[in-house]
Amino acid sequence: MNEARTGTGSRSAYRSALVLTRSRFVRAFPSASEIVFGTPVWGLAMVVSAWFALVLRESALTFHLVELLVMYGIGGMLAWPLAVFLARFATLGRPGETRFAAYLLCLSLGTIAFTALLFALDYRVFYARWHAHTGTRTWFYQFGFTSLVAFYQFLVLGVRLYLPFGGAVLVAASLWLARSEGRQQR
């Protein structure tokens, strides 16, 4: 008889944990206004950051300036919703300092990762003519190493275009998102 109660108790504990996780998952979603307004603003901020860094380095007259700025903008736009969701999911009910750190981490890593992914895809398109036929073992090696080289080159050369303006925007956006616990407790 006690075994049946124990099994029932563990099932109800599992169900309540599942409901709590679902509730946390749903509450972590960014609001429509955060997505509609935040996504293009973050993408535009990354474009301005890259352009400003190029102007400071006297490299604004690069051959592919428009394509470069578009990649930075799209990378920022792709990163915003996922980064906001992940940071909010990790910090619901936590103090403001924890939320700030989570937004800072998720926005910076997400923006860098998505932009690096776009650069890796661009490398793949460029080097595809010299790669083996799609689906072969050699092609997988070539695809993997081309992507790794693109990520590495972006980390070495591309991340510095986020500084100094992008760092300031990152801190401001993280402070803005972390400032109110009430906004996260919808």
N, C-alpha and C positions, 0 to 999 in steps of 0.2 A: 504494500500500500504506500509506503514512504517513497519507493522508487518511482511510482507514478506521479506523486506530487513533485518530486525533484525534477522529473522530466518536464512536467507542465510548467514549473517555475522557471526552468532554464529557457523554455520556449517563449514564455511571456517576457523574460528579460531580453531575449534576442529580438523579439518583436518591438519592444520599446526602444532598444538601441537602434534598430532599423528605422523606426519612425523618427527618432531624434536625428539620425544621420540624414534622412530625406529632408527633414525640416531645415537642417543646417545647409544642405545642398541648395534647396530652393531659396533660402534667405540670402545665400552668397551671390546669387545672380545679380549683376549690375542692373540698375533700373534702365528703362528705355531712354530717358534723357541722358543718363551717363554714357550710354552707347551712342546715341544719335549725335550728341554734342562732343563727347569726350574723344571718340575715335578720330574724327577729322582734325580736331584741335591738336591731339597728340601727334598725328601724322604730319600736320603742318609745322608743329614745333620741331620735329626731327628734320624736316626739310630746311627750316631756317637755321637750325643748329649746324647742319652739314654745310650749308651755303656760307654761314658766318665763319666757320672754321676755315673754309677754303679761301675766303677773302682775307682773313688774318694771315694766312700762309702765302698770300699772293698767288694762289693757284686757281682762282675763280674762272680763269679762261681755259679750263681743261676742255679737251676735245669732246667728251661725252657728258657735259655738265647736266643737261636736262635728264638724261637717262639715270645718272647717278643720284640726282635729287629725287626722282620718281621712286627709285628703289628704297631710299631712306624713308620716304613718305609712306609707301605701301608697307614696309617693314614695321613702322610705328603703328599704322592703322590695324595691321593684323595682330599685333602684340597687345594692344590696349584691352579688348574685352577679356581675353584669356588671363592676362596678368591681374586685372582687377578682380576677376572671379577667384583666382587661386589665392591671392592675398586675403581677400575677404573670407573665403572658406577657412583658411588657416587661422584667422584671428578673430572670429566672431566671439564677442564677450570678453575680449582681452583688453588690456590697458592701451592708451594712445601711443605710447612708445613702441609697443610691440606691433601695432597696426602700421605705424610709420616705417619701421624697419622692414616689415613684410612687403609693403607697397614699394619701397625703395628697391628691395631685392627683386621682386617679381617684375616690376616695370623695366628695370635695367637689364636683367637677364633675358626677359622676354623680347624686348626690343632688339637687343643684340642678336639673339638666336634667330628671330624671324628675318631680320635683315641679312644675316649671314646665310640663311637658307636661300634667300633670293639670289645672293651672289653665287652660291653653289649651283643653283639651277642655271644661272647665266653662264657659268663656266661649263656646265654640262652641255648646253646648247652649242657653245663655241667649239669644244673639243670633240663633239659627237662625230664629226666627219672622220676623225682618225681612230676612233674606237672600233672594237670588233663588233660583230653582229649582235643585236639585242638578245639577251637571254643566255648567252654563252658564259662559261666560267670566266673567261678572260674579260668579257664585258663587265661582269660584276666586280672584278678587281679594279678595272679601269674606272668604273663609276664610283666605287668606294674611295679610291685614292684621289680621284679628281675632286670629289666633294670634300674630303679631309683637307686637301691643299687649299681649296677655296675658303673653307672655314678658317684655317690657319692664317691665310693671307688677309682675310677680313679682320681677324683679331689683331694682327700686327699693324695693318695700314688703315683699316676702316673705322675702328673704334675711336681713334683720336679725333675723328670728325664730329663726334658727339660733345667734345670739350671745346671751350668752356661753357658755351651757352646751354647745351643739352644737360649738363650737370646741374645747372641752376634750375632749369625747367623741371628736371627729375625731382629735385628736393621740394620745389614748390608744389608740384602735382601730388607728391607723397604726403606732404603736410595737409593739403586740401582734402585728399581722400581719407586721411586718418583723423581729421579734426573732430568728427562728431560720431559718437557711438549710436546716437539716435537714428542717424540716416541708415546705419547698417541693420538696425533692429526694426525692419518694416513689418 
